Amino acid sequence: MSLQQDLGVKTDSGLLLAGLSDAVNGTVRLDDKGVSDSYQSLIKHLSVLEEGKYRDGEKQLEKLTAGATLVKRNRTMFFLQDKKGAGIIRPGDKVRFDLTESVVKGKTLRNNRGISATVNDQLPYMVSQALTLAGRGGNITVYCLASDVYPPEQIPEGVFAYSLLKYTFRVTDK
């Protein structure tokens, strides 16, 4: 229901209560075809609205990153250089970094300091790319859609697949 709310679709509370009442009482007011048709219609409508949110998100990402130092782009994932690092990071190198994850124009989801990692194929794509692009002592900001980072079942509460996220990586120089 939170997705419906975010898409601007109002839930018919009378219909919802009738459905709950039917479930509790073991009765059915709508035939199977009526339920199926209503459900298919709602899903189609939500899909159209969600596609619009994705398109709007892509446009917002373009605006957010315009004029910044773009060092890499992979579809809707934008890697921006805030500070160029002095040391090169290669696969197999150990690094320490700080990571902030937030919703663009919204709340901070995580703020982790002093993360240690070895750059390899087991790191998530965005993390390994950000670390190697930043270099030692460098900072990279990544803007993307939540669906670029999270599988559908792991998207944080209050965030939707089309939500814009911002990641700030600050790599230590040692």
Z-matrix of the N, CA and C atoms (Angstrom, degrees):
N
C 1 1.443
C 2 1.524 1 111.43
N 3 1.344 2 117.14 1 -28.49
C 4 1.462 3 118.40 2 179.11
C 5 1.526 4 110.35 3 -66.76
N 6 1.342 5 117.61 4 -34.40
C 7 1.465 6 120.93 5 175.81
C 8 1.522 7 109.55 6 -63.03
N 9 1.329 8 116.77 7 -45.17
C 10 1.465 9 120.10 8 178.89
C 11 1.521 10 110.60 9 -59.77
N 12 1.326 11 116.78 10 -43.52
C 13 1.464 12 120.41 11 178.81
C 14 1.516 13 110.79 12 -61.06
N 15 1.337 14 117.05 13 -45.93
C 16 1.456 15 120.50 14 -178.63
C 17 1.524 16 111.52 15 -64.00
N 18 1.320 17 116.33 16 -31.13
C 19 1.465 18 120.36 17 178.22
C 20 1.529 19 112.00 18 -82.52
N 21 1.343 20 116.90 19 -3.70
C 22 1.458 21 120.75 20 177.59
C 23 1.517 22 114.36 21 85.49
N 24 1.324 23 117.39 22 16.52
C 25 1.464 24 121.14 23 179.40
C 26 1.519 25 108.20 24 -95.39
N 27 1.313 26 115.95 25 122.22
C 28 1.458 27 120.92 26 179.96
C 29 1.527 28 109.54 27 -85.78
N 30 1.322 29 115.43 28 133.65
C 31 1.456 30 121.08 29 177.39
C 32 1.518 31 108.34 30 -80.57
N 33 1.322 32 116.28 31 131.39
C 34 1.465 33 121.59 32 176.34
C 35 1.519 34 106.92 33 -75.25
N 36 1.342 35 116.72 34 101.66
C 37 1.464 36 120.17 35 -174.43
C 38 1.523 37 111.81 36 -63.49
N 39 1.328 38 118.20 37 -33.27
C 40 1.466 39 120.80 38 177.64
C 41 1.519 40 111.36 39 -63.11
N 42 1.320 41 115.73 40 -43.78
C 43 1.463 42 120.78 41 179.12
C 44 1.531 43 110.74 42 -67.32
N 45 1.326 44 116.44 43 -39.24
C 46 1.461 45 120.92 44 178.14
C 47 1.528 46 110.62 45 -63.13
N 48 1.330 47 116.46 46 -46.07
C 49 1.467 48 120.38 47 179.35
C 50 1.525 49 111.52 48 -64.79
N 51 1.334 50 116.80 49 -37.75
C 52 1.466 51 120.19 50 177.67
C 53 1.525 52 110.15 51 -63.17
N 54 1.324 53 116.61 52 -41.12
C 55 1.464 54 120.54 53 178.10
C 56 1.514 55 111.98 54 -64.45
N 57 1.332 56 116.63 55 -41.24
C 58 1.464 57 120.40 56 177.43
C 59 1.523 58 111.02 57 -64.90
N 60 1.321 59 115.66 58 -42.02
C 61 1.464 60 120.69 59 178.19
C 62 1.524 61 110.66 60 -61.20
N 63 1.325 62 116.21 61 -44.25
C 64 1.468 63 120.33 62 177.67
C 65 1.527 64 110.72 63 -60.08
N 66 1.318 65 116.67 64 -42.62
C 67 1.461 66 120.42 65 -178.75
C 68 1.526 67 111.09 66 -64.39
N 69 1.327 68 116.60 67 -41.88
C 70 1.463 69 121.11 68 -179.54
C 71 1.530 70 110.72 69 -67.59
N 72 1.338 71 116.19 70 -41.57
C 73 1.470 72 121.06 71 -176.01
C 74 1.526 73 113.40 72 -87.45
N 75 1.313 74 117.10 73 -7.68
C 76 1.460 75 120.00 74 -178.87
C 77 1.517 76 113.01 75 71.25
N 78 1.322 77 116.74 76 27.05
C 79 1.472 78 120.99 77 178.95
C 80 1.523 79 109.49 78 -112.12
N 81 1.321 80 115.45 79 161.97
C 82 1.458 81 120.88 80 179.12
C 83 1.522 82 108.34 81 -134.70
N 84 1.329 83 115.97 82 124.28
C 85 1.470 84 120.40 83 178.91
C 86 1.518 85 111.94 84 -94.00
N 87 1.325 86 116.63 85 -28.65
C 88 1.464 87 120.35 86 180.00
C 89 1.520 88 109.43 87 -105.12
N 90 1.321 89 115.60 88 142.94
C 91 1.462 90 118.33 89 175.46
C 92 1.529 91 109.36 90 -74.72
N 93 1.318 92 116.58 91 165.90
C 94 1.464 93 121.38 92 -177.42
C 95 1.522 94 112.17 93 -56.62
N 96 1.328 95 117.05 94 -41.07
C 97 1.466 96 120.73 95 -179.53
C 98 1.525 97 110.56 96 -64.95
N 99 1.320 98 117.03 97 -41.80
C 100 1.464 99 120.82 98 178.94
C 101 1.518 100 112.11 99 -62.52
N 102 1.326 101 116.20 100 -42.70
C 103 1.465 102 120.78 101 178.18
C 104 1.525 103 109.78 102 -64.24
N 105 1.333 104 116.51 103 -46.70
C 106 1.465 105 121.26 104 -178.91
C 107 1.528 106 111.16 105 -61.94
N 108 1.331 107 116.98 106 -44.59
C 109 1.468 108 120.84 107 179.85
C 110 1.529 109 111.20 108 -62.94
N 111 1.330 110 116.59 109 -43.92
C 112 1.472 111 120.62 110 179.38
C 113 1.523 112 110.72 111 -63.36
N 114 1.318 113 116.03 112 -42.97
C 115 1.460 114 121.04 113 -179.64
C 116 1.529 115 110.67 114 -63.75
N 117 1.325 116 117.35 115 -47.28
C 118 1.466 117 121.36 116 -179.85
C 119 1.525 118 111.07 117 -61.41
N 120 1.319 119 116.55 118 -39.35
C 121 1.466 120 121.18 119 178.96
C 122 1.532 121 110.55 120 -63.96
N 123 1.331 122 116.17 121 -44.45
C 124 1.469 123 120.57 122 179.42
C 125 1.530 124 110.75 123 -63.54
N 126 1.323 125 117.43 124 -45.07
C 127 1.466 126 121.47 125 -179.15
C 128 1.527 127 110.48 126 -61.56
N 129 1.320 128 116.77 127 -42.24
C 130 1.471 129 120.74 128 179.61
C 131 1.531 130 110.26 129 -63.10
N 132 1.330 131 116.45 130 -44.16
C 133 1.466 132 121.43 131 179.87
C 134 1.538 133 110.58 132 -63.30
N 135 1.338 134 117.04 133 -45.25
C 136 1.467 135 120.86 134 179.18
C 137 1.526 136 111.21 135 -63.49
N 138 1.321 137 116.82 136 -37.82
C 139 1.464 138 121.46 137 179.74
C 140 1.526 139 111.30 138 -62.70
N 141 1.320 140 116.39 139 -43.44
C 142 1.471 141 120.86 140 178.43
C 143 1.533 142 110.03 141 -62.52
N 144 1.334 143 116.54 142 -44.50
C 145 1.464 144 120.30 143 179.73
C 146 1.531 145 111.43 144 -64.84
N 147 1.331 146 116.55 145 -39.90
C 148 1.464 147 120.45 146 -179.60
C 149 1.530 148 110.98 147 -67.12
N 150 1.319 149 117.55 148 -39.46
C 151 1.471 150 120.85 149 176.13
C 152 1.524 151 110.47 150 -59.69
N 153 1.325 152 116.55 151 -39.14
C 154 1.463 153 120.84 152 176.77
C 155 1.519 154 111.70 153 -62.93
N 156 1.332 155 117.06 154 -40.19
C 157 1.469 156 121.05 155 178.34
C 158 1.534 157 110.59 156 -64.12
N 159 1.345 158 117.13 157 -38.74
C 160 1.467 159 120.35 158 176.93
C 161 1.529 160 110.49 159 -62.77
N 162 1.325 161 116.90 160 -46.44
C 163 1.479 162 120.20 161 179.59
C 164 1.526 163 110.36 162 -61.38
N 165 1.329 164 116.72 163 -43.81
C 166 1.466 165 120.44 164 177.90
C 167 1.528 166 110.78 165 -61.55
N 168 1.333 167 116.96 166 -40.33
C 169 1.463 168 121.47 167 178.89
C 170 1.517 169 111.90 168 -62.15
N 171 1.326 170 116.57 169 -42.52
C 172 1.468 171 120.16 170 178.25
C 173 1.526 172 110.95 171 -62.45
N 174 1.325 173 117.01 172 -40.75
C 175 1.471 174 120.69 173 177.86
C 176 1.529 175 110.49 174 -64.61
N 177 1.333 176 116.56 175 -40.94
C 178 1.464 177 120.00 176 179.05
C 179 1.530 178 111.00 177 -64.90
N 180 1.337 179 117.21 178 -38.42
C 181 1.467 180 120.25 179 177.20
C 182 1.522 181 110.84 180 -61.82
N 183 1.320 182 116.66 181 -41.20
C 184 1.475 183 120.88 182 177.82
C 185 1.525 184 110.23 183 -60.22
N 186 1.338 185 116.66 184 -44.38
C 187 1.471 186 120.71 185 -179.52
C 188 1.530 187 111.45 186 -67.48
N 189 1.338 188 116.63 187 -43.41
C 190 1.469 189 121.07 188 -179.29
C 191 1.518 190 112.67 189 -59.80
N 192 1.321 191 116.43 190 -35.27
C 193 1.462 192 120.72 191 -173.43
C 194 1.525 193 113.55 192 -97.60
N 195 1.312 194 117.17 193 -5.86
C 196 1.470 195 120.23 194 179.99
C 197 1.525 196 109.84 195 -61.20
N 198 1.310 197 116.28 196 132.04
C 199 1.461 198 121.36 197 177.41
C 200 1.519 199 114.45 198 85.27
N 201 1.319 200 117.96 199 -9.34
C 202 1.468 201 120.91 200 178.73
C 203 1.529 202 109.13 201 -86.76
N 204 1.319 203 116.56 202 166.85
C 205 1.462 204 121.04 203 179.02
C 206 1.528 205 108.83 204 -82.83
N 207 1.315 206 115.37 205 94.30
C 208 1.462 207 122.03 206 -179.43
C 209 1.526 208 108.95 207 -82.12
N 210 1.338 209 116.91 208 119.06
C 211 1.464 210 120.03 209 -179.69
C 212 1.524 211 112.07 210 -102.56
N 213 1.327 212 116.49 211 -18.12
C 214 1.462 213 119.83 212 176.97
C 215 1.521 214 108.89 213 -164.62
N 216 1.332 215 114.08 214 147.10
C 217 1.460 216 119.82 215 174.52
C 218 1.521 217 107.87 216 -139.70
N 219 1.315 218 114.86 217 133.45
C 220 1.453 219 121.28 218 175.00
C 221 1.523 220 106.08 219 -129.31
N 222 1.323 221 115.84 220 95.04
C 223 1.469 222 123.88 221 -176.22
C 224 1.529 223 110.91 222 55.35
N 225 1.347 224 118.24 223 -103.77
C 226 1.466 225 120.14 224 -177.91
C 227 1.528 226 112.14 225 -103.85
N 228 1.318 227 117.07 226 19.86
C 229 1.463 228 121.66 227 176.50
C 230 1.530 229 108.02 228 -112.48
N 231 1.342 230 115.76 229 114.81
C 232 1.460 231 122.57 230 -175.45
C 233 1.527 232 109.29 231 -110.32
N 234 1.330 233 117.29 232 123.39
C 235 1.460 234 123.32 233 178.00
C 236 1.525 235 107.87 234 -104.13
N 237 1.332 236 116.78 235 114.94
C 238 1.463 237 122.39 236 -177.44
C 239 1.525 238 109.82 237 -112.41
N 240 1.317 239 115.32 238 135.51
C 241 1.463 240 120.06 239 179.86
C 242 1.520 241 109.56 240 -88.78
N 243 1.332 242 115.52 241 119.56
C 244 1.461 243 121.00 242 175.98
C 245 1.526 244 110.05 243 -93.09
N 246 1.330 245 115.78 244 -39.14
C 247 1.466 246 121.80 245 -179.81
C 248 1.524 247 107.13 246 -148.70
N 249 1.317 248 115.50 247 125.73
C 250 1.466 249 120.33 248 -179.64
C 251 1.523 250 109.78 249 -75.72
N 252 1.318 251 115.51 250 129.76
C 253 1.458 252 120.75 251 178.14
C 254 1.518 253 111.28 252 -78.08
N 255 1.322 254 115.77 253 153.24
C 256 1.469 255 120.57 254 -178.76
C 257 1.526 256 112.16 255 -88.05
N 258 1.322 257 116.71 256 -26.36
C 259 1.463 258 119.62 257 -176.49
C 260 1.513 259 112.39 258 -110.57
N 261 1.316 260 116.53 259 139.63
C 262 1.461 261 122.20 260 -180.00
C 263 1.526 262 109.67 261 -78.13
N 264 1.324 263 115.84 262 140.38
C 265 1.463 264 121.98 263 175.33
C 266 1.522 265 107.38 264 -111.78
N 267 1.331 266 114.74 265 127.69
C 268 1.470 267 120.94 266 -178.14
C 269 1.533 268 109.64 267 -118.15
N 270 1.336 269 116.45 268 162.34
C 271 1.472 270 119.19 269 174.35
C 272 1.528 271 110.30 270 -54.57
N 273 1.334 272 115.42 271 135.19
C 274 1.464 273 121.44 272 -178.27
C 275 1.513 274 113.74 273 96.44
N 276 1.339 275 117.58 274 -16.82
C 277 1.467 276 121.06 275 179.31
C 278 1.530 277 110.56 276 -72.59
N 279 1.336 278 115.33 277 145.34
C 280 1.463 279 121.11 278 173.36
C 281 1.520 280 107.64 279 -93.25
N 282 1.326 281 115.59 280 137.57
C 283 1.465 282 120.54 281 -179.03
C 284 1.525 283 110.29 282 -136.85
N 285 1.324 284 114.39 283 156.92
C 286 1.474 285 122.53 284 171.01
C 287 1.512 286 106.48 285 -120.21
N 288 1.337 287 114.73 286 139.00
C 289 1.457 288 118.51 287 -178.99
C 290 1.517 289 110.61 288 -154.51
N 291 1.320 290 114.62 289 160.85
C 292 1.460 291 122.82 290 172.85
C 293 1.517 292 106.95 291 -105.67
N 294 1.317 293 116.10 292 144.89
C 295 1.463 294 121.11 293 -178.95
C 296 1.515 295 110.26 294 -135.77
N 297 1.324 296 115.32 295 127.45
C 298 1.456 297 121.28 296 173.29
C 299 1.519 298 107.64 297 -118.10
N 300 1.332 299 116.12 298 129.16
C 301 1.463 300 122.41 299 176.88
C 302 1.520 301 107.38 300 -117.39
N 303 1.322 302 116.65 301 128.12
C 304 1.460 303 119.59 302 179.58
C 305 1.519 304 110.70 303 -146.65
N 306 1.315 305 114.16 304 161.46
C 307 1.456 306 120.95 305 172.70
C 308 1.523 307 105.55 306 -83.08
N 309 1.330 308 117.23 307 133.55
C 310 1.464 309 119.93 308 178.37
C 311 1.528 310 107.83 309 -58.41
N 312 1.321 311 116.24 310 129.02
C 313 1.465 312 123.55 311 -177.50
C 314 1.530 313 110.93 312 57.19
N 315 1.341 314 115.41 313 38.25
C 316 1.461 315 119.14 314 -178.37
C 317 1.508 316 111.75 315 -153.36
N 318 1.307 317 115.05 316 -154.79
C 319 1.462 318 121.67 317 -172.94
C 320 1.526 319 112.73 318 -79.50
N 321 1.336 320 114.28 319 157.13
C 322 1.458 321 121.32 320 173.69
C 323 1.521 322 107.62 321 -82.92
N 324 1.325 323 116.35 322 127.68
C 325 1.460 324 121.42 323 -179.46
C 326 1.522 325 111.79 324 -89.37
N 327 1.329 326 116.68 325 -34.73
C 328 1.465 327 120.98 326 177.34
C 329 1.522 328 108.86 327 -156.50
N 330 1.328 329 114.42 328 147.60
C 331 1.459 330 121.34 329 177.22
C 332 1.526 331 106.52 330 -140.59
N 333 1.314 332 116.16 331 91.97
C 334 1.466 333 121.68 332 -175.41
C 335 1.524 334 110.43 333 -105.41
N 336 1.314 335 115.51 334 134.41
C 337 1.465 336 121.64 335 -179.67
C 338 1.529 337 109.68 336 -115.05
N 339 1.328 338 115.45 337 146.12
C 340 1.455 339 120.86 338 172.98
C 341 1.520 340 115.22 339 65.12
N 342 1.306 341 116.98 340 36.45
C 343 1.467 342 120.60 341 177.54
C 344 1.529 343 108.41 342 -72.98
N 345 1.316 344 116.67 343 133.26
C 346 1.469 345 121.53 344 176.00
C 347 1.519 346 108.50 345 -107.50
N 348 1.324 347 116.21 346 136.95
C 349 1.466 348 120.67 347 179.04
C 350 1.518 349 109.83 348 -154.05
N 351 1.305 350 114.51 349 156.81
C 352 1.459 351 121.79 350 171.42
C 353 1.519 352 106.67 351 -105.11
N 354 1.311 353 116.57 352 128.07
C 355 1.465 354 120.70 353 -178.89
C 356 1.528 355 108.05 354 -72.52
N 357 1.336 356 114.97 355 114.94
C 358 1.467 357 120.75 356 178.98
C 359 1.530 358 109.62 357 -158.07
N 360 1.308 359 116.27 358 -177.79
C 361 1.464 360 121.76 359 -177.48
C 362 1.523 361 113.27 360 -69.92
N 363 1.321 362 118.12 361 -11.47
C 364 1.459 363 120.61 362 -179.18
C 365 1.525 364 112.65 363 -84.36
N 366 1.316 365 117.53 364 -15.20
C 367 1.468 366 120.30 365 175.81
C 368 1.523 367 108.70 366 -72.89
N 369 1.330 368 117.17 367 148.89
C 370 1.464 369 118.36 368 173.50
C 371 1.535 370 110.02 369 -57.80
N 372 1.322 371 116.19 370 147.28
C 373 1.465 372 122.66 371 -177.24
C 374 1.524 373 111.78 372 -48.64
N 375 1.329 374 116.60 373 -51.74
C 376 1.459 375 120.10 374 -175.82
C 377 1.526 376 111.35 375 -60.04
N 378 1.321 377 117.81 376 -41.14
C 379 1.466 378 121.49 377 -177.89
C 380 1.527 379 110.49 378 -66.12
N 381 1.327 380 117.11 379 -49.27
C 382 1.473 381 118.90 380 -178.60
C 383 1.524 382 111.40 381 -63.36
N 384 1.323 383 117.05 382 -39.45
C 385 1.463 384 120.13 383 178.35
C 386 1.525 385 111.14 384 -65.72
N 387 1.334 386 116.95 385 -45.47
C 388 1.470 387 120.39 386 -179.17
C 389 1.527 388 111.01 387 -61.34
N 390 1.322 389 117.08 388 -42.68
C 391 1.471 390 120.07 389 -178.78
C 392 1.522 391 111.62 390 -65.83
N 393 1.329 392 117.43 391 -45.64
C 394 1.468 393 119.25 392 -178.56
C 395 1.525 394 111.44 393 -70.89
N 396 1.320 395 117.80 394 -34.17
C 397 1.468 396 120.16 395 177.85
C 398 1.528 397 111.51 396 -71.35
N 399 1.334 398 117.06 397 -35.23
C 400 1.471 399 120.76 398 -178.80
C 401 1.524 400 111.03 399 -69.70
N 402 1.318 401 116.69 400 -45.36
C 403 1.459 402 120.17 401 -172.72
C 404 1.519 403 110.01 402 76.78
N 405 1.318 404 115.79 403 168.65
C 406 1.471 405 119.98 404 -179.45
C 407 1.527 406 109.96 405 -67.32
N 408 1.337 407 114.58 406 127.69
C 409 1.458 408 120.38 407 -178.56
C 410 1.520 409 113.36 408 84.83
N 411 1.316 410 117.81 409 2.61
C 412 1.461 411 121.17 410 -177.52
C 413 1.518 412 113.53 411 -98.05
N 414 1.319 413 114.62 412 165.38
C 415 1.466 414 122.14 413 177.57
C 416 1.520 415 109.41 414 -127.81
N 417 1.314 416 115.97 415 135.24
C 418 1.465 417 122.54 416 177.39
C 419 1.518 418 108.11 417 -129.65
N 420 1.327 419 116.58 418 137.94
C 421 1.456 420 122.10 419 171.39
C 422 1.518 421 107.66 420 -112.29
N 423 1.320 422 115.58 421 133.86
C 424 1.460 423 121.34 422 178.89
C 425 1.521 424 108.10 423 -117.15
N 426 1.327 425 115.84 424 128.46
C 427 1.458 426 122.02 425 172.42
C 428 1.520 427 107.57 426 -110.77
N 429 1.329 428 116.28 427 137.61
C 430 1.462 429 119.69 428 -179.56
C 431 1.526 430 110.12 429 -162.59
N 432 1.317 431 114.95 430 176.30
C 433 1.456 432 121.87 431 172.17
C 434 1.527 433 107.94 432 -87.50
N 435 1.313 434 117.10 433 150.68
C 436 1.470 435 120.32 434 179.01
C 437 1.525 436 111.26 435 -58.04
N 438 1.324 437 117.21 436 -33.37
C 439 1.471 438 120.68 437 -179.64
C 440 1.526 439 112.35 438 -67.78
N 441 1.336 440 117.79 439 -16.48
C 442 1.465 441 120.97 440 175.94
C 443 1.526 442 111.47 441 -73.12
N 444 1.322 443 116.35 442 -22.30
C 445 1.459 444 121.55 443 -171.97
C 446 1.531 445 112.67 444 -112.98
N 447 1.325 446 116.07 445 -40.67
C 448 1.460 447 120.87 446 -172.90
C 449 1.525 448 112.77 447 -108.35
N 450 1.351 449 116.91 448 139.21
C 451 1.463 450 118.39 449 167.05
C 452 1.538 451 107.69 450 -70.06
N 453 1.327 452 118.34 451 154.41
C 454 1.473 453 120.83 452 -174.31
C 455 1.528 454 114.79 453 -50.33
N 456 1.313 455 117.69 454 -39.58
C 457 1.468 456 120.27 455 -175.62
C 458 1.527 457 113.06 456 -77.79
N 459 1.324 458 118.76 457 -6.90
C 460 1.466 459 121.00 458 -178.33
C 461 1.525 460 113.57 459 -113.85
N 462 1.313 461 117.99 460 5.83
C 463 1.468 462 120.73 461 179.10
C 464 1.530 463 108.38 462 -65.19
N 465 1.337 464 117.78 463 129.55
C 466 1.469 465 120.56 464 -178.31
C 467 1.532 466 112.27 465 -58.94
N 468 1.314 467 114.95 466 152.06
C 469 1.461 468 121.06 467 179.22
C 470 1.528 469 110.04 468 -59.65
N 471 1.312 470 116.33 469 136.67
C 472 1.459 471 121.59 470 -179.76
C 473 1.516 472 113.52 471 84.73
N 474 1.331 473 116.98 472 -3.70
C 475 1.464 474 123.04 473 177.26
C 476 1.520 475 106.65 474 -112.56
N 477 1.316 476 116.47 475 143.41
C 478 1.459 477 121.46 476 -179.94
C 479 1.520 478 108.78 477 -119.20
N 480 1.311 479 117.31 478 162.50
C 481 1.470 480 121.85 479 -176.44
C 482 1.528 481 111.76 480 -54.02
N 483 1.325 482 117.57 481 -32.37
C 484 1.463 483 122.50 482 -177.72
C 485 1.530 484 112.73 483 -92.83
N 486 1.329 485 118.02 484 2.51
C 487 1.471 486 121.17 485 178.79
C 488 1.525 487 109.81 486 -66.51
N 489 1.325 488 116.27 487 145.28
C 490 1.466 489 121.54 488 177.95
C 491 1.525 490 109.38 489 -88.48
N 492 1.330 491 115.12 490 129.19
C 493 1.458 492 120.81 491 179.23
C 494 1.520 493 110.24 492 -116.70
N 495 1.327 494 114.44 493 153.14
C 496 1.464 495 121.62 494 178.31
C 497 1.530 496 107.85 495 -128.33
N 498 1.325 497 115.42 496 129.28
C 499 1.462 498 122.11 497 177.55
C 500 1.521 499 108.24 498 -119.77
N 501 1.330 500 116.68 499 129.91
C 502 1.457 501 121.17 500 176.76
C 503 1.526 502 108.13 501 -115.96
N 504 1.323 503 115.55 502 120.64
C 505 1.466 504 123.11 503 178.46
C 506 1.520 505 108.28 504 -108.57
N 507 1.342 506 116.89 505 124.71
C 508 1.456 507 122.65 506 174.81
C 509 1.531 508 106.65 507 -119.35
N 510 1.326 509 115.87 508 109.52
C 511 1.465 510 121.43 509 -175.15
C 512 1.527 511 108.88 510 -94.05
N 513 1.337 512 116.55 511 132.29
C 514 1.466 513 119.37 512 178.06
C 515 1.525 514 109.40 513 -71.97
N 516 1.322 515 115.73 514 160.36
C 517 1.468 516 119.38 515 -176.09
C 518 1.524 517 112.77 516 -87.15
N 519 1.311 518 118.42 517 0.26
C 520 1.474 519 120.59 518 -179.53
C 521 1.500 520 111.19 519 -115.13
